[in-house]
Amino acid sequence: MSMRYLKLMKFRLIEQETHDAKMNMALDHILLDSSPAIRFYKWKNNSISLGAYQNSEEVNLKECKKNNIEIVRRLTGGGAVLHTQKDLTYSFIAPIKLFNNDVSKAYTTVCSWIISTLSNLGISSVIKNKNDLMINNKKISGNAAKIEGGIYLQHGTIIYDLNASLMPTLLNISKQDLLDNITSIKKQKDISQEELYQSLKSSFSKDKDISISKITSKEKTKAKKLIDSNYNNLDLNIDTSKLKFKGACFLGHDILN
């Protein structure tokens, strides 16, 4: 199937909402059953999401507790991500057949919409290492993907304002590594969070049949049940012997594992 079907398929666009970490991941999870959808969201509290098979010992659990940081495990692979209340996150869910069953093509396509978003705001970025969005060799967006039952889920966060004091402490990285390898919207240009969101929404909506929507009460109820069964314990339903050391997402790259 050609990607031209992206233009013909009706997409549900769920406008930006704010939820806690577990609810955000549970909502992405349940939307696998109702694709295609595009969702934008923010984080109620500063939070860390771990990769699907990442060892939780890689983050500083003591400092996370001290700073009231919520920790959740994603469906997708890769390393730990600090999501602040200022960051903007998206998820894209659609049949992988829209991309001729090619994960790399799906990944490149979705990331190209983020590049367009930034370009429309006067910020030049490129894709490196398959899933790193870079500005002058510094990462500004972490993205990861998963395929389940023929449905492709990709989600990612755009760093709006870098917390250079909190991130190193929580993710066990040096401040110098952070400054050398990571950037933010605010470091590039004086752009409001609303401007960033509107540009992102415009880029993701382009050339698609869009139906504006919100998360329904039924979906929230379903997500709450999923939190109880899947997201209340970091190592619930996981073979801990398969956990890996992945590091901080913004200092590495890993699309599916």
C-alpha positions as CSV (number, residue, x, y, z in Angstrom):
1,M,0.0,0.0,0.0
2,S,1.4,3.4,-1.0
3,M,1.8,6.3,1.5
4,R,-0.7,8.2,-0.7
5,Y,-3.3,6.5,1.4
6,L,-2.3,8.8,4.3
7,K,-4.2,11.5,2.4
8,L,-7.3,9.3,2.0
9,M,-7.5,7.8,5.5
10,K,-9.5,9.7,8.1
11,F,-7.4,10.5,11.1
12,R,-8.7,11.3,14.5
13,L,-6.7,14.3,15.9
14,I,-6.9,14.4,19.7
15,E,-6.0,18.0,20.8
16,Q,-3.5,18.7,23.5
17,E,-4.4,17.5,27.0
18,T,-2.5,17.2,30.2
19,H,-2.3,14.0,32.2
20,D,0.0,12.2,34.7
21,A,2.6,9.8,33.4
22,K,0.7,6.6,33.8
23,M,-2.4,8.0,32.2
24,N,-0.4,9.4,29.2
25,M,1.2,6.0,28.5
26,A,-2.1,4.1,29.1
27,L,-3.9,6.3,26.7
28,D,-1.3,5.7,24.0
29,H,-1.6,2.0,24.7
30,I,-5.4,1.9,24.3
31,L,-5.3,4.0,21.1
32,L,-3.7,1.0,19.4
33,D,-7.2,-0.4,19.2
34,S,-8.7,2.7,17.6
35,S,-6.2,3.8,15.0
36,P,-5.6,5.9,13.0
37,A,-5.1,8.7,15.5
38,I,-2.8,11.6,16.2
39,R,-2.6,12.7,19.8
40,F,-0.8,15.7,21.5
41,Y,-0.3,15.8,25.2
42,K,1.6,17.4,28.1
43,W,2.7,16.1,31.5
44,K,0.9,17.0,34.7
45,N,4.1,16.5,36.7
46,N,7.8,16.2,35.8
47,S,8.1,12.6,34.9
48,I,10.6,10.0,33.6
49,S,9.6,7.3,31.0
50,L,11.7,4.2,30.7
51,G,12.1,2.2,27.6
52,A,10.1,-1.0,27.4
53,Y,13.0,-3.2,28.5
54,Q,15.2,-0.7,30.3
55,N,16.6,-1.5,33.7
56,S,15.1,1.0,36.2
57,E,18.4,1.1,38.1
58,E,19.7,3.4,35.4
59,V,17.8,6.3,36.8
60,N,18.5,7.8,40.3
61,L,15.4,6.5,42.1
62,K,16.3,8.2,45.3
63,E,16.5,11.6,43.6
64,C,13.3,10.9,41.7
65,K,11.5,10.3,45.0
66,K,13.1,13.4,46.5
67,N,11.9,15.6,43.6
68,N,8.5,14.0,43.3
69,I,9.3,12.6,39.8
70,E,6.8,10.1,38.4
71,I,8.3,7.1,36.7
72,V,6.5,5.0,34.1
73,R,7.5,2.3,31.6
74,R,6.7,3.0,27.9
75,L,5.5,0.5,25.4
76,T,8.3,1.5,23.1
77,G,12.0,0.9,23.3
78,G,15.0,3.1,23.9
79,G,16.4,4.9,27.0
80,A,15.1,7.1,29.8
81,V,13.4,10.4,29.0
82,L,12.7,13.3,31.4
83,H,9.4,14.9,30.5
84,T,9.0,18.3,32.1
85,Q,5.7,20.1,32.4
86,K,6.8,22.4,29.6
87,D,7.6,19.8,27.0
88,L,5.2,18.8,24.2
89,T,4.6,15.1,23.3
90,Y,2.9,13.6,20.4
91,S,1.8,10.1,19.4
92,F,0.9,8.8,16.0
93,I,-1.0,5.5,15.5
94,A,-1.8,4.0,12.2
95,P,-1.6,0.7,10.3
96,I,2.0,0.0,9.3
97,K,0.7,-1.1,5.8
98,L,0.3,2.7,5.1
99,F,4.1,2.7,4.9
100,N,4.4,-0.5,2.8
101,N,5.2,-2.3,6.1
102,D,8.5,-0.4,6.3
103,V,9.3,0.8,9.8
104,S,12.1,3.0,8.6
105,K,9.8,4.7,6.1
106,A,7.2,5.2,8.8
107,Y,9.7,6.6,11.2
108,T,11.3,9.0,8.6
109,T,7.8,10.2,7.5
110,V,6.6,11.1,11.0
111,C,9.9,12.7,12.0
112,S,9.7,14.8,8.8
113,W,6.6,16.4,10.2
114,I,8.5,17.5,13.2
115,I,11.3,18.9,11.0
116,S,8.6,20.8,9.1
117,T,7.2,22.0,12.5
118,L,10.5,23.5,13.5
119,S,11.2,24.8,10.0
120,N,7.9,26.8,10.1
121,L,9.2,28.4,13.3
122,G,12.5,29.3,11.7
123,I,14.5,26.4,13.3
124,S,16.5,24.1,11.0
125,S,16.8,20.4,12.1
126,V,17.8,17.1,10.6
127,I,17.4,13.4,11.3
128,K,20.4,11.4,12.4
129,N,20.8,7.8,13.6
130,K,17.3,6.9,12.4
131,N,15.4,8.5,15.3
132,D,17.4,11.6,16.5
133,L,16.2,15.0,15.6
134,M,19.2,17.3,15.7
135,I,20.0,21.0,15.7
136,N,23.6,21.8,15.1
137,N,24.5,18.2,16.3
138,K,22.5,18.5,19.5
139,K,19.3,16.5,20.1
140,I,16.0,18.3,20.6
141,S,13.5,15.4,20.2
142,G,13.5,11.9,21.4
143,N,11.3,9.4,19.5
144,A,10.5,5.7,19.7
145,A,8.2,3.3,18.0
146,K,6.4,-0.1,18.3
147,I,4.3,-2.4,16.1
148,E,1.5,-4.4,17.6
149,G,-1.0,-6.4,15.6
150,G,0.0,-4.5,12.4
151,I,-0.5,-1.1,14.1
152,Y,2.4,1.3,14.2
153,L,2.8,3.5,17.3
154,Q,5.3,6.3,17.3
155,H,5.6,8.8,20.1
156,G,8.1,11.5,21.0
157,T,8.8,14.5,23.0
158,I,10.1,17.9,21.9
159,I,12.2,19.6,24.6
160,Y,10.8,23.1,25.1
161,D,13.0,24.4,28.0
162,L,16.0,22.3,29.1
163,N,16.3,21.7,32.8
164,A,20.1,21.5,33.1
165,S,20.1,21.1,36.8
166,L,17.5,18.4,37.3
167,M,18.1,16.2,34.3
168,P,21.7,15.2,35.1
169,T,20.8,14.3,38.7
170,L,17.8,12.1,37.7
171,L,19.3,10.4,34.7
172,N,22.8,9.9,36.1
173,I,24.5,11.8,33.4
174,S,27.1,14.7,33.6
175,K,25.9,18.2,33.1
176,Q,28.6,18.7,30.5
177,D,27.3,15.7,28.5
178,L,23.9,17.3,28.6
179,L,25.1,20.7,27.5
180,D,27.2,19.2,24.7
181,N,24.5,16.9,23.3
182,I,21.1,18.3,24.1
183,T,19.3,21.5,23.2
184,S,15.7,23.0,23.5
185,I,13.3,25.2,21.7
186,K,14.0,28.1,24.1
187,K,17.7,27.8,23.4
188,Q,17.0,28.2,19.7
189,K,14.3,30.9,19.6
190,D,11.9,32.8,21.7
191,I,8.8,30.8,20.8
192,S,5.8,30.2,23.1
193,Q,4.5,26.8,23.9
194,E,1.3,27.6,22.1
195,E,3.1,28.6,19.0
196,L,5.0,25.3,19.0
197,Y,1.9,23.3,19.5
198,Q,0.0,25.0,16.7
199,S,2.9,24.5,14.3
200,L,3.1,20.8,15.3
201,K,-0.6,20.3,14.9
202,S,-0.5,22.0,11.5
203,S,2.4,19.8,10.2
204,F,0.9,16.6,11.4
205,S,-2.5,17.5,9.9
206,K,-1.2,18.5,6.5
207,D,-2.6,16.5,3.6
208,K,-4.8,14.4,5.8
209,D,-8.6,14.1,6.4
210,I,-8.7,15.2,10.0
211,S,-11.5,14.9,12.6
212,I,-10.8,17.0,15.8
213,S,-11.5,15.0,18.9
214,K,-10.9,14.6,22.7
215,I,-10.3,11.6,24.8
216,T,-13.7,10.2,25.8
217,S,-14.8,9.3,29.3
218,K,-15.0,5.7,28.1
219,E,-11.4,5.8,26.9
220,K,-10.3,7.3,30.3
221,T,-12.1,4.5,32.1
222,K,-10.4,1.9,29.9
223,A,-7.0,3.6,30.5
224,K,-7.5,3.6,34.2
225,K,-8.1,-0.2,34.1
226,L,-5.0,-0.6,32.1
227,I,-3.0,1.4,34.6
228,D,-4.0,-1.1,37.3
229,S,-3.0,-4.1,35.2
230,N,0.1,-2.7,33.4
231,Y,1.4,0.6,34.7
232,N,1.3,0.7,38.5
233,N,4.5,-1.4,38.8
234,L,7.6,-0.8,36.7
235,D,8.4,-4.4,36.4
236,L,4.8,-5.8,36.2
237,N,4.3,-8.3,33.4
238,I,8.0,-8.1,32.4
239,D,10.7,-10.8,32.5
240,T,13.2,-8.8,34.5
241,S,16.0,-11.1,33.2
242,K,15.6,-9.4,29.9
243,L,16.0,-5.8,31.2
244,K,18.8,-3.9,29.5
245,F,20.9,-0.9,30.3
246,K,19.9,1.7,27.8
247,G,21.1,5.0,29.3
248,A,19.4,8.4,28.7
249,C,17.4,8.6,25.5
250,F,18.8,12.0,24.5
251,L,22.4,10.7,24.7
252,G,21.7,7.6,22.6
253,H,19.4,6.1,19.9
254,D,17.2,3.0,19.8
255,I,14.0,2.8,17.8
256,L,12.3,-0.4,18.8
257,N,14.3,-2.4,21.3
